[in-house]
Amino acid sequence: MEEPGLTLSLRKNAVIHEILQMGDPRLLRIAKPVTRFDTPELHQLITDMMETMHAANGAGLAAPQIGVDLRVVIFGFERNPRYPQAEAVPTTILINPTLFALESDMQEDWEGCLSVPGLRGIVPRFKKIRYSGFDPFGASIDRTVEGFHARVVQHECDHLEGMLYPMRIKDFSRFGFTRALFPDGALAEDA
Ligand code: NI
């Protein structure tokens, strides 16, 4: 009888990486563009990022968070225990992204980050954006999105500019430890 998970494990050996934490200077770099697509190295990086994100229940992950200085982000989930209210976001691998705000309206909502474990803050983000970039094979991606999808893309792409969400907080009275902010345990702990 075939063991569940065997197919997955035969595909590629994924490595779960340590996620760098705020304070590590590698999170502050401006990441470099990917110049070669569809390479074994790029596919391996993405496999590792996916495993690392899933192991941490992340909604997204940027390559700099595992110390890789490249403009690669991944995001997406059906349901996420860290963001139980969020609508599903399609699983996406986005390379060399460009973002455009389509409306000047900003929307405030809670954010966390795997590099800032145990904390949450209210972060203003553009409500509606258009983003473009490439998939790992070099095919172009071009989407117009809003809501949590727009938020997660802005958060992940910020990582490529050395920007962490606390740097975007305007109201520090709504920044704190998840456990203290949500004592009923409505949100899954970050770490
Ligand atoms: Ni983050």
Backbone and ligand atoms as CSV (ligand in chain L), in Angstrom:
chain,resi,resn,atom,element,x,y,z
A,1,MET,N,N,0.849,-1.208,0.000
A,1,MET,CA,C,0.000,0.000,0.000
A,1,MET,C,C,0.877,1.248,0.000
A,2,GLU,N,N,0.482,2.191,-0.816
A,2,GLU,CA,C,1.276,3.418,-0.910
A,2,GLU,C,C,1.032,4.318,0.307
A,3,GLU,N,N,2.106,4.745,0.868
A,3,GLU,CA,C,1.991,5.630,2.041
A,3,GLU,C,C,1.539,7.016,1.609
A,4,PRO,N,N,0.663,7.622,2.384
A,4,PRO,CA,C,0.312,9.008,2.046
A,4,PRO,C,C,1.552,9.891,2.189
A,5,GLY,N,N,1.698,10.799,1.279
A,5,GLY,CA,C,2.846,11.700,1.360
A,5,GLY,C,C,4.051,11.203,0.596
A,6,LEU,N,N,3.986,9.932,0.130
A,6,LEU,CA,C,5.133,9.372,-0.591
A,6,LEU,C,C,5.375,10.119,-1.903
A,7,THR,N,N,4.281,10.386,-2.619
A,7,THR,CA,C,4.393,11.084,-3.903
A,7,THR,C,C,5.109,12.421,-3.710
A,8,LEU,N,N,4.695,13.113,-2.657
A,8,LEU,CA,C,5.276,14.424,-2.390
A,8,LEU,C,C,6.766,14.294,-2.074
A,9,SER,N,N,7.100,13.318,-1.216
A,9,SER,CA,C,8.490,13.214,-0.792
A,9,SER,C,C,9.407,12.774,-1.931
A,10,LEU,N,N,8.830,12.097,-2.946
A,10,LEU,CA,C,9.662,11.653,-4.062
A,10,LEU,C,C,9.946,12.786,-5.041
A,11,ARG,N,N,9.101,13.783,-4.997
A,11,ARG,CA,C,9.216,14.862,-5.972
A,11,ARG,C,C,10.548,15.599,-5.843
A,12,LYS,N,N,10.812,16.081,-4.656
A,12,LYS,CA,C,12.024,16.863,-4.428
A,12,LYS,C,C,12.272,16.890,-2.933
A,13,ASN,N,N,13.485,16.972,-2.537
A,13,ASN,CA,C,13.755,17.081,-1.110
A,13,ASN,C,C,13.657,18.537,-0.693
A,14,ALA,N,N,12.595,18.825,0.012
A,14,ALA,CA,C,12.421,20.197,0.474
A,14,ALA,C,C,13.174,20.386,1.782
A,15,VAL,N,N,13.751,21.540,1.927
A,15,VAL,CA,C,14.462,21.873,3.153
A,15,VAL,C,C,13.676,22.967,3.862
A,16,ILE,N,N,13.301,22.694,5.106
A,16,ILE,CA,C,12.640,23.735,5.897
A,16,ILE,C,C,13.731,24.617,6.484
A,17,HIS,N,N,13.671,25.890,6.138
A,17,HIS,CA,C,14.716,26.825,6.558
A,17,HIS,C,C,14.333,27.563,7.836
A,18,GLU,N,N,15.357,28.051,8.484
A,18,GLU,CA,C,15.139,28.942,9.623
A,18,GLU,C,C,14.652,30.275,9.066
A,19,ILE,N,N,13.650,30.865,9.717
A,19,ILE,CA,C,13.139,32.162,9.273
A,19,ILE,C,C,13.849,33.255,10.067
A,20,LEU,N,N,14.470,34.165,9.349
A,20,LEU,CA,C,15.207,35.251,10.009
A,20,LEU,C,C,14.240,36.144,10.766
A,21,GLN,N,N,14.700,36.667,11.874
A,21,GLN,CA,C,13.855,37.532,12.689
A,21,GLN,C,C,14.294,38.984,12.605
A,22,MET,N,N,13.304,39.864,12.786
A,22,MET,CA,C,13.532,41.308,12.765
A,22,MET,C,C,14.737,41.653,13.633
A,23,GLY,N,N,15.620,42.451,13.088
A,23,GLY,CA,C,16.878,42.766,13.755
A,23,GLY,C,C,18.045,42.197,12.958
A,24,ASP,N,N,17.760,41.159,12.175
A,24,ASP,CA,C,18.794,40.584,11.308
A,24,ASP,C,C,18.979,41.523,10.114
A,25,PRO,N,N,20.192,41.991,9.882
A,25,PRO,CA,C,20.399,42.970,8.799
A,25,PRO,C,C,20.054,42.444,7.406
A,26,ARG,N,N,20.016,41.119,7.249
A,26,ARG,CA,C,19.677,40.555,5.929
A,26,ARG,C,C,18.229,40.835,5.530
A,27,LEU,N,N,17.405,41.184,6.524
A,27,LEU,CA,C,16.004,41.526,6.221
A,27,LEU,C,C,15.866,42.966,5.719
A,28,LEU,N,N,16.947,43.715,5.781
A,28,LEU,CA,C,16.878,45.136,5.418
A,28,LEU,C,C,17.463,45.431,4.039
A,29,ARG,N,N,17.901,44.371,3.346
A,29,ARG,CA,C,18.516,44.591,2.039
A,29,ARG,C,C,17.451,44.816,0.960
A,30,ILE,N,N,17.860,45.518,-0.107
A,30,ILE,CA,C,17.019,45.594,-1.308
A,30,ILE,C,C,17.385,44.347,-2.115
A,31,ALA,N,N,16.422,43.449,-2.295
A,31,ALA,CA,C,16.723,42.166,-2.937
A,31,ALA,C,C,17.016,42.330,-4.426
A,32,LYS,N,N,17.789,41.405,-4.958
A,32,LYS,CA,C,18.218,41.462,-6.365
A,32,LYS,C,C,17.229,40.724,-7.285
A,33,PRO,N,N,17.071,41.253,-8.506
A,33,PRO,CA,C,16.159,40.577,-9.442
A,33,PRO,C,C,16.672,39.178,-9.835
A,34,VAL,N,N,15.732,38.291,-10.121
A,34,VAL,CA,C,16.067,36.974,-10.673
A,34,VAL,C,C,16.361,37.194,-12.150
A,35,THR,N,N,17.478,36.645,-12.630
A,35,THR,CA,C,17.845,36.867,-14.035
A,35,THR,C,C,17.663,35.607,-14.878
A,36,ARG,N,N,17.600,34.433,-14.220
A,36,ARG,CA,C,17.419,33.181,-14.985
A,36,ARG,C,C,16.251,32.408,-14.405
A,37,PHE,N,N,15.314,32.082,-15.282
A,37,PHE,CA,C,14.120,31.354,-14.862
A,37,PHE,C,C,14.266,29.873,-15.182
A,38,ASP,N,N,13.368,29.082,-14.577
A,38,ASP,CA,C,13.286,27.643,-14.833
A,38,ASP,C,C,14.627,26.926,-14.618
A,39,THR,N,N,15.363,27.322,-13.603
A,39,THR,CA,C,16.618,26.635,-13.276
A,39,THR,C,C,16.362,25.711,-12.076
A,40,PRO,N,N,17.173,24.659,-11.940
A,40,PRO,CA,C,17.004,23.776,-10.774
A,40,PRO,C,C,17.141,24.541,-9.457
A,41,GLU,N,N,18.008,25.528,-9.427
A,41,GLU,CA,C,18.235,26.314,-8.198
A,41,GLU,C,C,16.983,27.110,-7.830
A,42,LEU,N,N,16.350,27.701,-8.845
A,42,LEU,CA,C,15.145,28.494,-8.585
A,42,LEU,C,C,14.000,27.579,-8.121
A,43,HIS,N,N,13.848,26.431,-8.776
A,43,HIS,CA,C,12.790,25.494,-8.376
A,43,HIS,C,C,13.027,24.977,-6.955
A,44,GLN,N,N,14.296,24.720,-6.645
A,44,GLN,CA,C,14.613,24.250,-5.290
A,44,GLN,C,C,14.284,25.329,-4.253
A,45,LEU,N,N,14.641,26.564,-4.566
A,45,LEU,CA,C,14.347,27.677,-3.654
A,45,LEU,C,C,12.846,27.745,-3.375
A,46,ILE,N,N,12.039,27.613,-4.436
A,46,ILE,CA,C,10.591,27.729,-4.272
A,46,ILE,C,C,10.023,26.546,-3.480
A,47,THR,N,N,10.521,25.352,-3.763
A,47,THR,CA,C,10.098,24.172,-2.991
A,47,THR,C,C,10.402,24.384,-1.504
A,48,ASP,N,N,11.584,24.872,-1.219
A,48,ASP,CA,C,11.994,25.105,0.178
A,48,ASP,C,C,11.142,26.196,0.819
A,49,MET,N,N,10.869,27.250,0.058
A,49,MET,CA,C,10.044,28.341,0.602
A,49,MET,C,C,8.633,27.851,0.919
A,50,MET,N,N,8.069,27.039,0.019
A,50,MET,CA,C,6.710,26.501,0.235
A,50,MET,C,C,6.669,25.666,1.512
A,51,GLU,N,N,7.639,24.784,1.663
A,51,GLU,CA,C,7.683,23.917,2.853
A,51,GLU,C,C,7.867,24.742,4.112
A,52,THR,N,N,8.728,25.733,4.022
A,52,THR,CA,C,9.017,26.586,5.180
A,52,THR,C,C,7.778,27.385,5.562
A,53,MET,N,N,7.075,27.929,4.562
A,53,MET,CA,C,5.860,28.698,4.818
A,53,MET,C,C,4.782,27.802,5.440
A,54,HIS,N,N,4.581,26.610,4.863
A,54,HIS,CA,C,3.537,25.726,5.381
A,54,HIS,C,C,3.856,25.247,6.790
A,55,ALA,N,N,5.126,24.962,7.047
A,55,ALA,CA,C,5.526,24.492,8.387
A,55,ALA,C,C,5.228,25.546,9.449
A,56,ALA,N,N,5.252,26.825,9.044
A,56,ALA,CA,C,5.029,27.928,9.992
A,56,ALA,C,C,3.600,28.473,9.905
A,57,ASN,N,N,2.722,27.814,9.120
A,57,ASN,CA,C,1.350,28.295,8.907
A,57,ASN,C,C,1.313,29.701,8.327
A,58,GLY,N,N,2.299,30.046,7.526
A,58,GLY,CA,C,2.366,31.398,6.973
A,58,GLY,C,C,1.367,31.605,5.851
A,59,ALA,N,N,0.953,32.864,5.677
A,59,ALA,CA,C,0.105,33.237,4.546
A,59,ALA,C,C,0.975,33.592,3.347
A,60,GLY,N,N,2.245,33.881,3.630
A,60,GLY,CA,C,3.187,34.235,2.575
A,60,GLY,C,C,4.599,34.181,3.110
A,61,LEU,N,N,5.548,34.221,2.200
A,61,LEU,CA,C,6.960,34.220,2.593
A,61,LEU,C,C,7.768,34.860,1.467
A,62,ALA,N,N,8.761,35.640,1.843
A,62,ALA,CA,C,9.645,36.260,0.855
A,62,ALA,C,C,11.041,35.653,1.013
A,63,ALA,N,N,11.740,35.503,-0.117
A,63,ALA,CA,C,13.060,34.860,-0.094
A,63,ALA,C,C,14.018,35.491,0.935
A,64,PRO,N,N,14.017,36.824,1.098
A,64,PRO,CA,C,14.931,37.400,2.100
A,64,PRO,C,C,14.696,36.858,3.511
A,65,GLN,N,N,13.478,36.385,3.787
A,65,GLN,CA,C,13.183,35.851,5.131
A,65,GLN,C,C,13.932,34.553,5.423
A,66,ILE,N,N,14.413,33.879,4.374
A,66,ILE,CA,C,15.270,32.722,4.621
A,66,ILE,C,C,16.714,33.044,4.205
A,67,GLY,N,N,17.002,34.330,4.114
A,67,GLY,CA,C,18.381,34.771,3.865
A,67,GLY,C,C,18.793,34.766,2.411
A,68,VAL,N,N,17.817,34.592,1.507
A,68,VAL,CA,C,18.131,34.563,0.070
A,68,VAL,C,C,17.797,35.925,-0.534
A,69,ASP,N,N,18.829,36.566,-1.073
A,69,ASP,CA,C,18.727,37.950,-1.528
A,69,ASP,C,C,18.187,38.040,-2.962
A,70,LEU,N,N,16.971,37.533,-3.166
A,70,LEU,CA,C,16.357,37.539,-4.500
A,70,LEU,C,C,14.909,37.989,-4.411
A,71,ARG,N,N,14.424,38.560,-5.528
A,71,ARG,CA,C,13.062,39.091,-5.571
A,71,ARG,C,C,12.069,37.971,-5.889
A,72,VAL,N,N,11.855,37.138,-4.907
A,72,VAL,CA,C,10.931,36.006,-5.011
A,72,VAL,C,C,10.025,36.030,-3.791
A,73,VAL,N,N,8.705,36.012,-4.025
A,73,VAL,CA,C,7.757,35.884,-2.920
A,73,VAL,C,C,6.758,34.773,-3.261
A,74,ILE,N,N,6.233,34.148,-2.227
A,74,ILE,CA,C,5.156,33.180,-2.388
A,74,ILE,C,C,4.057,33.557,-1.405
A,75,PHE,N,N,2.830,33.221,-1.762
A,75,PHE,CA,C,1.724,33.467,-0.838
A,75,PHE,C,C,0.528,32.635,-1.290
A,76,GLY,N,N,-0.473,32.560,-0.416
A,76,GLY,CA,C,-1.709,31.874,-0.775
A,76,GLY,C,C,-2.092,30.799,0.215
A,77,PHE,N,N,-3.418,30.572,0.309
A,77,PHE,CA,C,-3.972,29.549,1.212
A,77,PHE,C,C,-5.462,29.424,0.943
A,78,GLU,N,N,-5.999,28.286,1.329
A,78,GLU,CA,C,-7.457,28.075,1.325
A,78,GLU,C,C,-8.020,28.694,2.603
A,79,ARG,N,N,-7.447,28.201,3.715
A,79,ARG,CA,C,-7.790,28.723,5.031
A,79,ARG,C,C,-6.492,28.840,5.796
A,80,ASN,N,N,-6.386,29.884,6.633
A,80,ASN,CA,C,-5.144,30.064,7.377
A,80,ASN,C,C,-5.450,30.328,8.846
A,81,PRO,N,N,-4.915,29.485,9.749
A,81,PRO,CA,C,-5.211,29.663,11.173
A,81,PRO,C,C,-4.681,30.977,11.749
A,82,ARG,N,N,-3.688,31.565,11.091
A,82,ARG,CA,C,-3.152,32.837,11.584
A,82,ARG,C,C,-4.043,34.016,11.163
A,83,TYR,N,N,-4.866,33.793,10.114
A,83,TYR,CA,C,-5.787,34.830,9.623
A,83,TYR,C,C,-7.143,34.179,9.354
A,84,PRO,N,N,-7.835,33.763,10.423
A,84,PRO,CA,C,-9.069,32.973,10.238
A,84,PRO,C,C,-10.185,33.715,9.500
A,85,GLN,N,N,-10.165,35.036,9.525
A,85,GLN,CA,C,-11.223,35.814,8.860
A,85,GLN,C,C,-10.921,36.053,7.375
A,86,ALA,N,N,-9.694,35.787,6.965
A,86,ALA,CA,C,-9.293,36.154,5.599
A,86,ALA,C,C,-9.884,35.212,4.558
A,87,GLU,N,N,-10.304,35.803,3.444
A,87,GLU,CA,C,-10.804,35.001,2.323
A,87,GLU,C,C,-9.617,34.287,1.661
A,88,ALA,N,N,-9.916,33.191,0.955
A,88,ALA,CA,C,-8.863,32.406,0.302
A,88,ALA,C,C,-8.086,33.266,-0.700
A,89,VAL,N,N,-6.791,32.979,-0.796
A,89,VAL,CA,C,-5.920,33.674,-1.757
A,89,VAL,C,C,-5.258,32.569,-2.586
A,90,PRO,N,N,-5.276,32.674,-3.920
A,90,PRO,CA,C,-4.677,31.600,-4.717
A,90,PRO,C,C,-3.171,31.461,-4.452
A,91,THR,N,N,-2.722,30.232,-4.381
A,91,THR,CA,C,-1.291,29.981,-4.166
A,91,THR,C,C,-0.511,30.520,-5.360
A,92,THR,N,N,0.427,31.402,-5.072
A,92,THR,CA,C,1.120,32.139,-6.122
A,92,THR,C,C,2.612,32.213,-5.831
A,93,ILE,N,N,3.392,32.032,-6.884
A,93,ILE,CA,C,4.831,32.276,-6.820
A,93,ILE,C,C,5.052,33.490,-7.703
A,94,LEU,N,N,5.587,34.541,-7.124
A,94,LEU,CA,C,5.706,35.815,-7.846
A,94,LEU,C,C,7.161,36.277,-7.791
A,95,ILE,N,N,7.725,36.448,-8.984
A,95,ILE,CA,C,9.144,36.783,-9.107
A,95,ILE,C,C,9.284,38.148,-9.779
A,96,ASN,N,N,10.228,38.929,-9.313
A,96,ASN,CA,C,10.476,40.286,-9.825
A,96,ASN,C,C,9.185,41.105,-9.907
A,97,PRO,N,N,8.445,41.191,-8.819
A,97,PRO,CA,C,7.137,41.851,-8.879
A,97,PRO,C,C,7.182,43.368,-9.017
A,98,THR,N,N,6.114,43.900,-9.606
A,98,THR,CA,C,5.845,45.341,-9.655
A,98,THR,C,C,4.432,45.544,-9.139
A,99,LEU,N,N,4.252,46.554,-8.322
A,99,LEU,CA,C,2.933,46.848,-7.758
A,99,LEU,C,C,2.491,48.245,-8.149
A,100,PHE,N,N,1.191,48.394,-8.421
A,100,PHE,CA,C,0.606,49.718,-8.652
A,100,PHE,C,C,-0.646,49.825,-7.797
A,101,ALA,N,N,-0.767,50.931,-7.083
A,101,ALA,CA,C,-2.006,51.182,-6.343
A,101,ALA,C,C,-3.023,51.686,-7.351
A,102,LEU,N,N,-4.229,51.119,-7.341
A,102,LEU,CA,C,-5.258,51.541,-8.295
A,102,LEU,C,C,-6.198,52.585,-7.712
A,103,GLU,N,N,-6.183,52.686,-6.398
A,103,GLU,CA,C,-6.990,53.706,-5.716
A,103,GLU,C,C,-6.127,54.256,-4.605
A,104,SER,N,N,-6.374,55.499,-4.252
A,104,SER,CA,C,-5.568,56.060,-3.166
A,104,SER,C,C,-6.078,55.605,-1.796
A,105,ASP,N,N,-7.257,54.974,-1.772
A,105,ASP,CA,C,-7.835,54.512,-0.507
A,105,ASP,C,C,-6.938,53.497,0.190
A,106,MET,N,N,-6.753,53.745,1.484
A,106,MET,CA,C,-6.010,52.794,2.295
A,106,MET,C,C,-7.011,52.094,3.205
A,107,GLN,N,N,-6.655,50.878,3.582
A,107,GLN,CA,C,-7.499,50.095,4.473
A,107,GLN,C,C,-6.623,49.608,5.624
A,108,GLU,N,N,-7.156,49.672,6.827
A,108,GLU,CA,C,-6.384,49.220,7.991
A,108,GLU,C,C,-6.817,47.825,8.401
A,109,ASP,N,N,-5.848,46.998,8.725
A,109,ASP,CA,C,-6.184,45.671,9.259
A,109,ASP,C,C,-4.965,45.115,10.000
A,110,TRP,N,N,-5.226,44.050,10.769
A,110,TRP,CA,C,-4.147,43.422,11.530
A,110,TRP,C,C,-3.220,42.656,10.613
A,111,GLU,N,N,-1.923,42.758,10.905
A,111,GLU,CA,C,-0.922,41.960,10.205
A,111,GLU,C,C,0.044,41.372,11.209
A,112,GLY,N,N,0.582,40.264,10.810
A,112,GLY,CA,C,1.688,39.671,11.540
A,112,GLY,C,C,2.749,39.314,10.524
A,113,CYS,N,N,3.847,38.757,10.985
A,113,CYS,CA,C,4.925,38.393,10.066
A,113,CYS,C,C,5.734,37.284,10.723
A,114,LEU,N,N,6.104,36.290,9.937
A,114,LEU,CA,C,6.891,35.183,10.491
A,114,LEU,C,C,8.257,35.653,10.986
A,115,SER,N,N,8.703,36.814,10.523
A,115,SER,CA,C,9.971,37.376,10.998
A,115,SER,C,C,9.794,38.238,12.247
A,116,VAL,N,N,8.529,38.424,12.649
A,116,VAL,CA,C,8.221,39.242,13.835
A,116,VAL,C,C,7.289,38.390,14.712
A,117,PRO,N,N,7.777,37.254,15.222
A,117,PRO,CA,C,6.897,36.284,15.864
A,117,PRO,C,C,6.227,36.815,17.122
A,118,GLY,N,N,4.947,36.423,17.257
A,118,GLY,CA,C,4.210,36.721,18.485
A,118,GLY,C,C,3.582,38.095,18.547
A,119,LEU,N,N,3.751,38.898,17.502
A,119,LEU,CA,C,3.244,40.273,17.506
A,119,LEU,C,C,2.266,40.507,16.351
A,120,ARG,N,N,1.392,41.477,16.578
A,120,ARG,CA,C,0.462,41.915,15.538
A,120,ARG,C,C,0.349,43.430,15.593
A,121,GLY,N,N,0.039,44.015,14.442
A,121,GLY,CA,C,-0.167,45.460,14.405
A,121,GLY,C,C,-1.165,45.826,13.336
A,122,ILE,N,N,-1.759,47.006,13.487
A,122,ILE,CA,C,-2.670,47.529,12.472
A,122,ILE,C,C,-1.834,48.274,11.436
A,123,VAL,N,N,-1.962,47.831,10.183
A,123,VAL,CA,C,-1.146,48.392,9.115
A,123,VAL,C,C,-2.051,48.927,8.002
A,124,PRO,N,N,-1.862,50.187,7.606
A,124,PRO,CA,C,-2.612,50.684,6.446
A,124,PRO,C,C,-1.991,50.163,5.140
A,125,ARG,N,N,-2.847,49.692,4.257
A,125,ARG,CA,C,-2.387,49.201,2.940
A,125,ARG,C,C,-3.347,49.706,1.883
A,126,PHE,N,N,-2.860,49.766,0.633
A,126,PHE,CA,C,-3.765,50.113,-0.464
A,126,PHE,C,C,-4.813,49.017,-0.602
A,127,LYS,N,N,-6.053,49.492,-0.804
A,127,LYS,CA,C,-7.190,48.596,-0.860
A,127,LYS,C,C,-7.197,47.771,-2.150
A,128,LYS,N,N,-6.867,48.460,-3.238
A,128,LYS,CA,C,-6.943,47.802,-4.549
A,128,LYS,C,C,-5.636,48.030,-5.305
A,129,ILE,N,N,-5.029,46.963,-5.761
A,129,ILE,CA,C,-3.756,47.083,-6.479
A,129,ILE,C,C,-3.756,46.223,-7.743
A,130,ARG,N,N,-2.831,46.565,-8.621
A,130,ARG,CA,C,-2.542,45.695,-9.757
A,130,ARG,C,C,-1.101,45.245,-9.539
A,131,TYR,N,N,-0.845,43.967,-9.690
A,131,TYR,CA,C,0.542,43.512,-9.586
A,131,TYR,C,C,0.911,42.658,-10.773
A,132,SER,N,N,2.179,42.736,-11.123
A,132,SER,CA,C,2.666,41.916,-12.213
A,132,SER,C,C,4.027,41.360,-11.834
A,133,GLY,N,N,4.466,40.397,-12.611
A,133,GLY,CA,C,5.740,39.730,-12.344
A,133,GLY,C,C,5.772,38.448,-13.147
A,134,PHE,N,N,6.558,37.498,-12.678
A,134,PHE,CA,C,6.763,36.256,-13.430
A,134,PHE,C,C,6.624,35.041,-12.537
A,135,ASP,N,N,6.240,33.940,-13.152
A,135,ASP,CA,C,6.235,32.674,-12.422
A,135,ASP,C,C,7.628,32.038,-12.588
A,136,PRO,N,N,7.884,30.873,-11.974
A,136,PRO,CA,C,9.255,30.316,-12.020
A,136,PRO,C,C,9.713,29.920,-13.424
A,137,PHE,N,N,8.752,29.808,-14.366
A,137,PHE,CA,C,9.122,29.442,-15.737
A,137,PHE,C,C,9.320,30.681,-16.614
A,138,GLY,N,N,9.087,31.838,-16.041
A,138,GLY,CA,C,9.267,33.077,-16.787
A,138,GLY,C,C,7.993,33.569,-17.437
A,139,ALA,N,N,6.871,32.880,-17.200
A,139,ALA,CA,C,5.579,33.333,-17.745
A,139,ALA,C,C,5.075,34.509,-16.925
A,140,SER,N,N,4.441,35.463,-17.612
A,140,SER,CA,C,4.054,36.664,-16.881
A,140,SER,C,C,2.753,36.479,-16.108
A,141,ILE,N,N,2.688,37.202,-15.014
A,141,ILE,CA,C,1.519,37.221,-14.135
A,141,ILE,C,C,1.064,38.675,-14.106
A,142,ASP,N,N,-0.237,38.912,-14.199
A,142,ASP,CA,C,-0.771,40.275,-14.139
A,142,ASP,C,C,-2.160,40.188,-13.527
A,143,ARG,N,N,-2.315,40.720,-12.339
A,143,ARG,CA,C,-3.598,40.595,-11.640
A,143,ARG,C,C,-4.013,41.903,-11.001
A,144,THR,N,N,-5.310,42.097,-10.923
A,144,THR,CA,C,-5.893,43.210,-10.181
A,144,THR,C,C,-6.650,42.595,-9.011
A,145,VAL,N,N,-6.285,43.007,-7.803
A,145,VAL,CA,C,-6.856,42.361,-6.610
A,145,VAL,C,C,-7.177,43.400,-5.547
A,146,GLU,N,N,-7.965,42.981,-4.573
A,146,GLU,CA,C,-8.239,43.855,-3.428
A,146,GLU,C,C,-8.344,43.029,-2.153
A,147,GLY,N,N,-8.624,43.710,-1.059
A,147,GLY,CA,C,-8.819,43.020,0.211
A,147,GLY,C,C,-7.558,42.352,0.719
A,148,PHE,N,N,-7.733,41.175,1.325
A,148,PHE,CA,C,-6.593,40.503,1.957
A,148,PHE,C,C,-5.542,40.087,0.927
A,149,HIS,N,N,-5.998,39.730,-0.270
A,149,HIS,CA,C,-5.052,39.375,-1.340
A,149,HIS,C,C,-4.113,40.563,-1.619
A,150,ALA,N,N,-4.690,41.752,-1.752
A,150,ALA,CA,C,-3.887,42.962,-1.994
A,150,ALA,C,C,-2.947,43.217,-0.810
A,151,ARG,N,N,-3.445,42.983,0.392
A,151,ARG,CA,C,-2.647,43.203,1.598
A,151,ARG,C,C,-1.443,42.265,1.649
A,152,VAL,N,N,-1.686,40.992,1.392
A,152,VAL,CA,C,-0.593,40.024,1.512
A,152,VAL,C,C,0.488,40.291,0.449
A,153,VAL,N,N,0.075,40.695,-0.743
A,153,VAL,CA,C,1.056,40.998,-1.795
A,153,VAL,C,C,1.904,42.215,-1.386
A,154,GLN,N,N,1.253,43.240,-0.852
A,154,GLN,CA,C,1.994,44.437,-0.421
A,154,GLN,C,C,2.961,44.091,0.715
A,155,HIS,N,N,2.505,43.252,1.645
A,155,HIS,CA,C,3.360,42.847,2.767
A,155,HIS,C,C,4.585,42.072,2.263
A,156,GLU,N,N,4.349,41.075,1.403
A,156,GLU,CA,C,5.462,40.242,0.924
A,156,GLU,C,C,6.433,41.052,0.065
A,157,CYS,N,N,5.894,41.907,-0.806
A,157,CYS,CA,C,6.772,42.691,-1.680
A,157,CYS,C,C,7.572,43.716,-0.883
A,158,ASP,N,N,7.036,44.189,0.222
A,158,ASP,CA,C,7.802,45.064,1.114
A,158,ASP,C,C,9.091,44.390,1.581
A,159,HIS,N,N,9.027,43.076,1.806
A,159,HIS,CA,C,10.228,42.355,2.250
A,159,HIS,C,C,11.366,42.503,1.241
A,160,LEU,N,N,11.010,42.667,-0.037
A,160,LEU,CA,C,12.039,42.784,-1.083
A,160,LEU,C,C,12.706,44.156,-1.056
A,161,GLU,N,N,12.071,45.098,-0.357
A,161,GLU,CA,C,12.623,46.450,-0.221
A,161,GLU,C,C,13.221,46.661,1.173
A,162,GLY,N,N,13.380,45.577,1.913
A,162,GLY,CA,C,13.940,45.692,3.252
A,162,GLY,C,C,12.987,46.324,4.253
A,163,MET,N,N,11.694,46.194,3.964
A,163,MET,CA,C,10.664,46.846,4.780
A,163,MET,C,C,9.857,45.794,5.523
A,164,LEU,N,N,9.787,45.946,6.846
A,164,LEU,CA,C,8.967,45.042,7.664
A,164,LEU,C,C,7.728,45.811,8.125
A,165,TYR,N,N,6.620,45.078,8.369
A,165,TYR,CA,C,5.358,45.785,8.627
A,165,TYR,C,C,5.406,46.777,9.790
A,166,PRO,N,N,6.197,46.519,10.874
A,166,PRO,CA,C,6.212,47.539,11.936
A,166,PRO,C,C,6.655,48.925,11.434
A,167,MET,N,N,7.445,48.946,10.344
A,167,MET,CA,C,7.892,50.228,9.790
A,167,MET,C,C,6.736,50.997,9.140
A,168,ARG,N,N,5.622,50.319,8.895
A,168,ARG,CA,C,4.444,50.943,8.262
A,168,ARG,C,C,3.381,51.351,9.279
A,169,ILE,N,N,3.580,50.977,10.533
A,169,ILE,CA,C,2.554,51.255,11.555
A,169,ILE,C,C,2.496,52.756,11.847
A,170,LYS,N,N,1.264,53.261,11.911
A,170,LYS,CA,C,1.065,54.677,12.227
A,170,LYS,C,C,0.634,54.826,13.688
A,171,ASP,N,N,-0.163,53.866,14.166
A,171,ASP,CA,C,-0.734,53.958,15.502
A,171,ASP,C,C,-0.174,52.829,16.373
A,172,PHE,N,N,0.824,53.188,17.184
A,172,PHE,CA,C,1.497,52.154,17.970
A,172,PHE,C,C,0.687,51.690,19.179
A,173,SER,N,N,-0.474,52.314,19.394
A,173,SER,CA,C,-1.353,51.797,20.453
A,173,SER,C,C,-2.042,50.519,19.979
A,174,ARG,N,N,-1.962,50.261,18.677
A,174,ARG,CA,C,-2.541,49.027,18.144
A,174,ARG,C,C,-1.424,48.153,17.549
A,175,PHE,N,N,-0.406,47.968,18.338
A,175,PHE,CA,C,0.718,47.089,18.008
A,175,PHE,C,C,1.065,46.372,19.297
A,176,GLY,N,N,1.106,45.056,19.266
A,176,GLY,CA,C,1.409,44.366,20.517
A,176,GLY,C,C,1.512,42.867,20.340
A,177,PHE,N,N,1.575,42.193,21.465
A,177,PHE,CA,C,1.693,40.741,21.456
A,177,PHE,C,C,0.328,40.118,21.153
A,178,THR,N,N,0.317,39.164,20.246
A,178,THR,CA,C,-0.916,38.504,19.818
A,178,THR,C,C,-1.716,38.013,21.024
A,179,ARG,N,N,-1.030,37.401,21.956
A,179,ARG,CA,C,-1.669,36.820,23.130
A,179,ARG,C,C,-2.374,37.885,23.985
A,180,ALA,N,N,-1.780,39.065,24.064
A,180,ALA,CA,C,-2.367,40.151,24.855
A,180,ALA,C,C,-3.467,40.873,24.087
A,181,LEU,N,N,-3.281,41.000,22.773
A,181,LEU,CA,C,-4.284,41.687,21.946
A,181,LEU,C,C,-5.549,40.845,21.790
A,182,PHE,N,N,-5.369,39.526,21.684
A,182,PHE,CA,C,-6.502,38.614,21.435
A,182,PHE,C,C,-6.503,37.520,22.496
A,183,PRO,N,N,-6.843,37.887,23.736
A,183,PRO,CA,C,-6.739,36.911,24.831
A,183,PRO,C,C,-7.699,35.723,24.714
A,184,ASP,N,N,-8.746,35.872,23.864
A,184,ASP,CA,C,-9.677,34.742,23.680
A,184,ASP,C,C,-9.089,33.671,22.768
A,185,GLY,N,N,-7.874,33.916,22.243
A,185,GLY,CA,C,-7.228,32.912,21.391
A,185,GLY,C,C,-7.845,32.803,20.007
A,186,ALA,N,N,-8.517,33.880,19.566
A,186,ALA,CA,C,-9.156,33.865,18.244
A,186,ALA,C,C,-8.128,33.742,17.105
A,187,LEU,N,N,-6.928,34.205,17.370
A,187,LEU,CA,C,-5.880,34.109,16.349
A,187,LEU,C,C,-4.827,33.103,16.797
A,188,ALA,N,N,-4.385,32.279,15.835
A,188,ALA,CA,C,-3.350,31.303,16.156
A,188,ALA,C,C,-2.064,32.057,16.484
A,189,GLU,N,N,-1.347,31.551,17.442
A,189,GLU,CA,C,-0.061,32.151,17.824
A,189,GLU,C,C,0.905,32.083,16.643
A,190,ASP,N,N,1.774,33.059,16.582
A,190,ASP,CA,C,2.730,33.113,15.481
A,190,ASP,C,C,3.868,32.128,15.661
A,191,ALA,N,N,4.266,31.943,16.873
A,191,ALA,CA,C,5.404,31.045,17.133
A,191,ALA,C,C,5.447,30.725,18.610
L,1,NI,NI,NI,6.407,39.128,6.595
